[in-house]
Amino acid sequence: MERCKDVSDVPEKLEKFRQRTKYCLRLLHSLNIIHHDVKPSNIVYSPSLKEFVLIDFGISHTLA
């Protein structure tokens, strides 16, 4: 995970984290996909994408 070089940007990074997590969950739910294991360790920062991503869909399922 990328480290904050200046603590003044922590609130902005936390807000981006929150917004991205909310977006991911809304998108999944709109596709009738339930993740079932949302927790901090399953939300990681991708330096190549410069975004937070939701991982570990091992126990997810789709709604009929």
Gaussian input, Z-matrix of N, CA and C with variables (Angstrom, degrees):
# hf/3-21g

backbone

0 1
 N
 C     1     B1
 C     2     B2     1     A1
 N     3     B3     2     A2     1     D1
 C     4     B4     3     A3     2     D2
 C     5     B5     4     A4     3     D3
 N     6     B6     5     A5     4     D4
 C     7     B7     6     A6     5     D5
 C     8     B8     7     A7     6     D6
 N     9     B9     8     A8     7     D7
 C    10    B10     9     A9     8     D8
 C    11    B11    10    A10     9     D9
 N    12    B12    11    A11    10    D10
 C    13    B13    12    A12    11    D11
 C    14    B14    13    A13    12    D12
 N    15    B15    14    A14    13    D13
 C    16    B16    15    A15    14    D14
 C    17    B17    16    A16    15    D15
 N    18    B18    17    A17    16    D16
 C    19    B19    18    A18    17    D17
 C    20    B20    19    A19    18    D18
 N    21    B21    20    A20    19    D19
 C    22    B22    21    A21    20    D20
 C    23    B23    22    A22    21    D21
 N    24    B24    23    A23    22    D22
 C    25    B25    24    A24    23    D23
 C    26    B26    25    A25    24    D24
 N    27    B27    26    A26    25    D25
 C    28    B28    27    A27    26    D26
 C    29    B29    28    A28    27    D27
 N    30    B30    29    A29    28    D28
 C    31    B31    30    A30    29    D29
 C    32    B32    31    A31    30    D30
 N    33    B33    32    A32    31    D31
 C    34    B34    33    A33    32    D32
 C    35    B35    34    A34    33    D33
 N    36    B36    35    A35    34    D34
 C    37    B37    36    A36    35    D35
 C    38    B38    37    A37    36    D36
 N    39    B39    38    A38    37    D37
 C    40    B40    39    A39    38    D38
 C    41    B41    40    A40    39    D39
 N    42    B42    41    A41    40    D40
 C    43    B43    42    A42    41    D41
 C    44    B44    43    A43    42    D42
 N    45    B45    44    A44    43    D43
 C    46    B46    45    A45    44    D44
 C    47    B47    46    A46    45    D45
 N    48    B48    47    A47    46    D46
 C    49    B49    48    A48    47    D47
 C    50    B50    49    A49    48    D48
 N    51    B51    50    A50    49    D49
 C    52    B52    51    A51    50    D50
 C    53    B53    52    A52    51    D51
 N    54    B54    53    A53    52    D52
 C    55    B55    54    A54    53    D53
 C    56    B56    55    A55    54    D54
 N    57    B57    56    A56    55    D55
 C    58    B58    57    A57    56    D56
 C    59    B59    58    A58    57    D57
 N    60    B60    59    A59    58    D58
 C    61    B61    60    A60    59    D59
 C    62    B62    61    A61    60    D60
 N    63    B63    62    A62    61    D61
 C    64    B64    63    A63    62    D62
 C    65    B65    64    A64    63    D63
 N    66    B66    65    A65    64    D64
 C    67    B67    66    A66    65    D65
 C    68    B68    67    A67    66    D66
 N    69    B69    68    A68    67    D67
 C    70    B70    69    A69    68    D68
 C    71    B71    70    A70    69    D69
 N    72    B72    71    A71    70    D70
 C    73    B73    72    A72    71    D71
 C    74    B74    73    A73    72    D72
 N    75    B75    74    A74    73    D73
 C    76    B76    75    A75    74    D74
 C    77    B77    76    A76    75    D75
 N    78    B78    77    A77    76    D76
 C    79    B79    78    A78    77    D77
 C    80    B80    79    A79    78    D78
 N    81    B81    80    A80    79    D79
 C    82    B82    81    A81    80    D80
 C    83    B83    82    A82    81    D81
 N    84    B84    83    A83    82    D82
 C    85    B85    84    A84    83    D83
 C    86    B86    85    A85    84    D84
 N    87    B87    86    A86    85    D85
 C    88    B88    87    A87    86    D86
 C    89    B89    88    A88    87    D87
 N    90    B90    89    A89    88    D88
 C    91    B91    90    A90    89    D89
 C    92    B92    91    A91    90    D90
 N    93    B93    92    A92    91    D91
 C    94    B94    93    A93    92    D92
 C    95    B95    94    A94    93    D93
 N    96    B96    95    A95    94    D94
 C    97    B97    96    A96    95    D95
 C    98    B98    97    A97    96    D96
 N    99    B99    98    A98    97    D97
 C   100   B100    99    A99    98    D98
 C   101   B101   100   A100    99    D99
 N   102   B102   101   A101   100   D100
 C   103   B103   102   A102   101   D101
 C   104   B104   103   A103   102   D102
 N   105   B105   104   A104   103   D103
 C   106   B106   105   A105   104   D104
 C   107   B107   106   A106   105   D105
 N   108   B108   107   A107   106   D106
 C   109   B109   108   A108   107   D107
 C   110   B110   109   A109   108   D108
 N   111   B111   110   A110   109   D109
 C   112   B112   111   A111   110   D110
 C   113   B113   112   A112   111   D111
 N   114   B114   113   A113   112   D112
 C   115   B115   114   A114   113   D113
 C   116   B116   115   A115   114   D114
 N   117   B117   116   A116   115   D115
 C   118   B118   117   A117   116   D116
 C   119   B119   118   A118   117   D117
 N   120   B120   119   A119   118   D118
 C   121   B121   120   A120   119   D119
 C   122   B122   121   A121   120   D120
 N   123   B123   122   A122   121   D121
 C   124   B124   123   A123   122   D122
 C   125   B125   124   A124   123   D123
 N   126   B126   125   A125   124   D124
 C   127   B127   126   A126   125   D125
 C   128   B128   127   A127   126   D126
 N   129   B129   128   A128   127   D127
 C   130   B130   129   A129   128   D128
 C   131   B131   130   A130   129   D129
 N   132   B132   131   A131   130   D130
 C   133   B133   132   A132   131   D131
 C   134   B134   133   A133   132   D132
 N   135   B135   134   A134   133   D133
 C   136   B136   135   A135   134   D134
 C   137   B137   136   A136   135   D135
 N   138   B138   137   A137   136   D136
 C   139   B139   138   A138   137   D137
 C   140   B140   139   A139   138   D138
 N   141   B141   140   A140   139   D139
 C   142   B142   141   A141   140   D140
 C   143   B143   142   A142   141   D141
 N   144   B144   143   A143   142   D142
 C   145   B145   144   A144   143   D143
 C   146   B146   145   A145   144   D144
 N   147   B147   146   A146   145   D145
 C   148   B148   147   A147   146   D146
 C   149   B149   148   A148   147   D147
 N   150   B150   149   A149   148   D148
 C   151   B151   150   A150   149   D149
 C   152   B152   151   A151   150   D150
 N   153   B153   152   A152   151   D151
 C   154   B154   153   A153   152   D152
 C   155   B155   154   A154   153   D153
 N   156   B156   155   A155   154   D154
 C   157   B157   156   A156   155   D155
 C   158   B158   157   A157   156   D156
 N   159   B159   158   A158   157   D157
 C   160   B160   159   A159   158   D158
 C   161   B161   160   A160   159   D159
 N   162   B162   161   A161   160   D160
 C   163   B163   162   A162   161   D161
 C   164   B164   163   A163   162   D162
 N   165   B165   164   A164   163   D163
 C   166   B166   165   A165   164   D164
 C   167   B167   166   A166   165   D165
 N   168   B168   167   A167   166   D166
 C   169   B169   168   A168   167   D167
 C   170   B170   169   A169   168   D168
 N   171   B171   170   A170   169   D169
 C   172   B172   171   A171   170   D170
 C   173   B173   172   A172   171   D171
 N   174   B174   173   A173   172   D172
 C   175   B175   174   A174   173   D173
 C   176   B176   175   A175   174   D174
 N   177   B177   176   A176   175   D175
 C   178   B178   177   A177   176   D176
 C   179   B179   178   A178   177   D177
 N   180   B180   179   A179   178   D178
 C   181   B181   180   A180   179   D179
 C   182   B182   181   A181   180   D180
 N   183   B183   182   A182   181   D181
 C   184   B184   183   A183   182   D182
 C   185   B185   184   A184   183   D183
 N   186   B186   185   A185   184   D184
 C   187   B187   186   A186   185   D185
 C   188   B188   187   A187   186   D186
 N   189   B189   188   A188   187   D187
 C   190   B190   189   A189   188   D188
 C   191   B191   190   A190   189   D189

   B1=1.4482
   B2=1.5157
   B3=1.2950
   B4=1.4626
   B5=1.5231
   B6=1.3053
   B7=1.4611
   B8=1.5220
   B9=1.3144
   B10=1.4596
   B11=1.5184
   B12=1.3037
   B13=1.4558
   B14=1.5256
   B15=1.2949
   B16=1.4621
   B17=1.5218
   B18=1.3094
   B19=1.4692
   B20=1.5201
   B21=1.3114
   B22=1.4671
   B23=1.5282
   B24=1.3393
   B25=1.4630
   B26=1.5352
   B27=1.3161
   B28=1.4710
   B29=1.5277
   B30=1.3253
   B31=1.4738
   B32=1.5335
   B33=1.3242
   B34=1.4642
   B35=1.5206
   B36=1.3297
   B37=1.4674
   B38=1.5262
   B39=1.3248
   B40=1.4645
   B41=1.5238
   B42=1.3102
   B43=1.4610
   B44=1.5245
   B45=1.3174
   B46=1.4614
   B47=1.5246
   B48=1.3218
   B49=1.4636
   B50=1.5302
   B51=1.3157
   B52=1.4587
   B53=1.5222
   B54=1.3278
   B55=1.4546
   B56=1.5266
   B57=1.3283
   B58=1.4632
   B59=1.5291
   B60=1.3368
   B61=1.4610
   B62=1.5264
   B63=1.3111
   B64=1.4599
   B65=1.5317
   B66=1.3298
   B67=1.4606
   B68=1.5307
   B69=1.3325
   B70=1.4706
   B71=1.5229
   B72=1.3206
   B73=1.4626
   B74=1.5294
   B75=1.3236
   B76=1.4724
   B77=1.5312
   B78=1.3212
   B79=1.4596
   B80=1.5246
   B81=1.3203
   B82=1.4696
   B83=1.5213
   B84=1.3227
   B85=1.4591
   B86=1.5312
   B87=1.3334
   B88=1.4726
   B89=1.5303
   B90=1.3261
   B91=1.4639
   B92=1.5287
   B93=1.3409
   B94=1.4702
   B95=1.5241
   B96=1.3230
   B97=1.4652
   B98=1.5215
   B99=1.3289
   B100=1.4587
   B101=1.5206
   B102=1.3192
   B103=1.4644
   B104=1.5304
   B105=1.2975
   B106=1.4650
   B107=1.5240
   B108=1.3180
   B109=1.4662
   B110=1.5258
   B111=1.3394
   B112=1.4641
   B113=1.5289
   B114=1.3198
   B115=1.4575
   B116=1.5273
   B117=1.3130
   B118=1.4782
   B119=1.5171
   B120=1.3123
   B121=1.4643
   B122=1.5297
   B123=1.3398
   B124=1.4592
   B125=1.5278
   B126=1.3206
   B127=1.4601
   B128=1.5195
   B129=1.3111
   B130=1.4666
   B131=1.5273
   B132=1.3166
   B133=1.4670
   B134=1.5176
   B135=1.3195
   B136=1.4615
   B137=1.5285
   B138=1.3418
   B139=1.4650
   B140=1.5229
   B141=1.3314
   B142=1.4646
   B143=1.5301
   B144=1.3316
   B145=1.4674
   B146=1.5261
   B147=1.3354
   B148=1.4717
   B149=1.5241
   B150=1.3310
   B151=1.4644
   B152=1.5187
   B153=1.3244
   B154=1.4529
   B155=1.5188
   B156=1.3279
   B157=1.4570
   B158=1.5218
   B159=1.3168
   B160=1.4591
   B161=1.5180
   B162=1.3248
   B163=1.4736
   B164=1.5295
   B165=1.3206
   B166=1.4610
   B167=1.5263
   B168=1.3127
   B169=1.4552
   B170=1.5286
   B171=1.3388
   B172=1.4510
   B173=1.5133
   B174=1.3272
   B175=1.4743
   B176=1.5316
   B177=1.3316
   B178=1.4636
   B179=1.5374
   B180=1.3116
   B181=1.4599
   B182=1.5245
   B183=1.3164
   B184=1.4504
   B185=1.5215
   B186=1.3196
   B187=1.4431
   B188=1.5195
   B189=1.3026
   B190=1.4793
   B191=1.5137
   A1=109.09
   A2=115.09
   A3=121.04
   A4=109.87
   A5=116.26
   A6=121.41
   A7=110.49
   A8=116.33
   A9=121.11
   A10=108.43
   A11=116.59
   A12=120.76
   A13=111.14
   A14=116.57
   A15=122.46
   A16=107.02
   A17=116.91
   A18=119.56
   A19=112.87
   A20=117.88
   A21=119.47
   A22=111.85
   A23=117.69
   A24=119.41
   A25=113.32
   A26=117.46
   A27=120.57
   A28=112.17
   A29=121.04
   A30=118.98
   A31=112.65
   A32=117.13
   A33=119.94
   A34=111.01
   A35=117.06
   A36=120.05
   A37=111.08
   A38=116.99
   A39=119.81
   A40=111.12
   A41=116.69
   A42=120.11
   A43=110.56
   A44=117.73
   A45=121.00
   A46=110.39
   A47=116.65
   A48=122.51
   A49=110.06
   A50=116.72
   A51=121.99
   A52=111.48
   A53=116.54
   A54=120.65
   A55=111.94
   A56=116.84
   A57=121.05
   A58=110.61
   A59=116.66
   A60=120.66
   A61=110.04
   A62=116.47
   A63=121.26
   A64=110.67
   A65=117.01
   A66=121.21
   A67=110.85
   A68=116.72
   A69=120.65
   A70=111.60
   A71=116.67
   A72=120.19
   A73=111.37
   A74=116.80
   A75=119.11
   A76=111.03
   A77=116.17
   A78=119.84
   A79=110.93
   A80=116.45
   A81=119.99
   A82=111.35
   A83=116.94
   A84=120.51
   A85=111.31
   A86=117.11
   A87=119.15
   A88=111.04
   A89=116.60
   A90=122.38
   A91=111.82
   A92=116.19
   A93=123.70
   A94=112.49
   A95=116.82
   A96=122.17
   A97=108.22
   A98=115.67
   A99=121.92
   A100=107.75
   A101=117.61
   A102=122.96
   A103=111.48
   A104=119.29
   A105=127.05
   A106=116.17
   A107=119.14
   A108=119.02
   A109=111.03
   A110=115.84
   A111=119.95
   A112=108.13
   A113=114.90
   A114=122.09
   A115=107.08
   A116=117.19
   A117=119.45
   A118=114.70
   A119=118.77
   A120=120.13
   A121=112.94
   A122=117.60
   A123=120.97
   A124=112.64
   A125=116.32
   A126=121.84
   A127=106.14
   A128=116.51
   A129=120.96
   A130=110.42
   A131=114.43
   A132=120.46
   A133=109.01
   A134=115.89
   A135=121.95
   A136=108.39
   A137=117.75
   A138=119.04
   A139=113.06
   A140=117.68
   A141=119.39
   A142=111.75
   A143=117.34
   A144=121.53
   A145=112.31
   A146=115.31
   A147=122.25
   A148=110.34
   A149=114.71
   A150=122.93
   A151=110.11
   A152=116.02
   A153=121.43
   A154=107.57
   A155=116.63
   A156=120.89
   A157=110.59
   A158=115.28
   A159=122.61
   A160=108.00
   A161=116.30
   A162=120.76
   A163=110.28
   A164=116.29
   A165=126.19
   A166=112.82
   A167=114.30
   A168=121.24
   A169=111.54
   A170=116.69
   A171=122.42
   A172=115.62
   A173=117.57
   A174=119.49
   A175=112.00
   A176=116.65
   A177=119.50
   A178=110.03
   A179=115.08
   A180=119.05
   A181=109.42
   A182=115.92
   A183=121.11
   A184=109.54
   A185=114.87
   A186=120.58
   A187=108.96
   A188=115.66
   A189=120.34
   A190=111.62
   D1=142.08
   D2=179.81
   D3=-69.06
   D4=134.73
   D5=178.46
   D6=-88.49
   D7=144.68
   D8=176.16
   D9=-75.40
   D10=125.57
   D11=179.58
   D12=-82.40
   D13=-26.02
   D14=-178.64
   D15=-134.83
   D16=122.15
   D17=-175.69
   D18=-64.89
   D19=-15.51
   D20=179.55
   D21=-66.43
   D22=-19.77
   D23=-179.98
   D24=-93.15
   D25=2.51
   D26=-179.28
   D27=-61.24
   D28=-47.29
   D29=179.18
   D30=-58.40
   D31=-38.05
   D32=179.12
   D33=-67.52
   D34=-40.47
   D35=178.56
   D36=-66.63
   D37=-38.86
   D38=177.54
   D39=-64.77
   D40=-39.90
   D41=178.24
   D42=-65.57
   D43=-40.47
   D44=177.09
   D45=-62.91
   D46=-41.55
   D47=176.99
   D48=-59.32
   D49=-47.94
   D50=-179.35
   D51=-62.91
   D52=-46.33
   D53=-179.26
   D54=-63.92
   D55=-42.16
   D56=-178.98
   D57=-66.73
   D58=-39.71
   D59=178.38
   D60=-63.57
   D61=-45.12
   D62=178.84
   D63=-61.63
   D64=-42.72
   D65=178.37
   D66=-61.08
   D67=-47.23
   D68=-179.59
   D69=-58.81
   D70=-45.77
   D71=-178.28
   D72=-66.79
   D73=-41.11
   D74=177.99
   D75=-63.31
   D76=-41.75
   D77=178.57
   D78=-62.33
   D79=-48.31
   D80=178.63
   D81=-58.26
   D82=-46.43
   D83=-177.91
   D84=-66.20
   D85=-33.64
   D86=177.14
   D87=-66.71
   D88=-23.71
   D89=177.12
   D90=-95.21
   D91=9.71
   D92=-179.26
   D93=61.21
   D94=34.19
   D95=176.51
   D96=-107.61
   D97=128.91
   D98=177.13
   D99=-111.15
   D100=123.48
   D101=-174.30
   D102=-74.30
   D103=-46.63
   D104=178.54
   D105=73.41
   D106=-0.59
   D107=-178.99
   D108=-146.53
   D109=43.94
   D110=178.79
   D111=-76.57
   D112=119.47
   D113=177.54
   D114=-156.93
   D115=162.26
   D116=-175.86
   D117=-52.14
   D118=-37.80
   D119=-177.55
   D120=-72.34
   D121=-11.78
   D122=177.59
   D123=-100.53
   D124=9.82
   D125=173.95
   D126=-121.31
   D127=110.60
   D128=-173.89
   D129=-123.26
   D130=159.04
   D131=177.56
   D132=-94.04
   D133=129.86
   D134=177.21
   D135=-102.10
   D136=108.54
   D137=178.97
   D138=-61.05
   D139=-33.96
   D140=-179.13
   D141=-69.06
   D142=-35.77
   D143=177.97
   D144=-88.69
   D145=-19.98
   D146=-174.72
   D147=58.30
   D148=40.96
   D149=-178.79
   D150=-144.92
   D151=158.97
   D152=169.99
   D153=-84.35
   D154=140.78
   D155=179.56
   D156=-131.13
   D157=148.03
   D158=177.52
   D159=-91.35
   D160=129.25
   D161=-177.48
   D162=-122.19
   D163=177.66
   D164=175.13
   D165=63.35
   D166=78.46
   D167=178.17
   D168=-97.99
   D169=24.13
   D170=-175.69
   D171=-58.03
   D172=-36.35
   D173=-179.04
   D174=-112.29
   D175=15.58
   D176=178.09
   D177=-73.91
   D178=160.43
   D179=175.06
   D180=-151.17
   D181=166.22
   D182=178.24
   D183=-103.30
   D184=149.17
   D185=176.60
   D186=-86.52
   D187=145.07
   D188=-178.93
   D189=-72.01

